[in-house]
Amino acid sequence: TRRSSDLFPSHDTRFLNGTEENTKNIYKRDDASGETAKLISFYEQASAKETIDLAKKKSDFVIVAIHCADKLCNAEELSRESTRDQRRFLRSLIDDGADLVIGGHPHYFQGGETLDQGKAVVYSLGNFYSTMHNPPQYTIDCGCVMIVSIDGFENISYSFMPVATVLHEIEELLYVIPLAPLEGGAYSWVTQTQREALLGELQKIRKTLQDCNLSEEQIPIQFL
């Protein structure tokens, strides 16, 4: 694989909260010739394919991460289930040449699918950390870390480690922890209320992994 300096990041804004992209002049500017130029590069499917094609010339493995709010593909926020339009849209980026496509926006782990030639789509990895604390709708930060493994024969495999961001109530610090060790009594500082909620989330994540025929990453002992 290529050096990290050869990575090809690209960013396109899809929408702006609270207003439509073309209703205010703050999204445009007039250059010296009097022509109007865009200040913000808004997402277009054609330009996404062009970016993927260019990235493929500079890298061995192309990952697309995209926010899937309902303005683009009807992904539902705070939902554990992906939508048909969401899945169709993410697969279209594989058709455009991406090797791995990761969606965002729902805040819950929604699973995904592995495709031919080692390609994969993840509908949503869930949360690593979010400030969206609006009980009872949304109370804990759980999701998965995705592990991509490529062996010497360029065979690609994927696995998922369920994790959570948990508040240490005494230290008043946030810790990111793998969830599986909770089953063995790890993390003595986690309160009983937190533990019960996190174990419940772990079971829901595992059910999604099973339904999608995806593998859970085994936790090395040195993590404990």
Summary of the structure (lengths in Angstrom):
residues: 224
radius of gyration: 20.1
end to end distance: 31.1
largest distance: 68.0
contacts: 595
relative contact order: 0.10
helix: 28%
strand: 29%
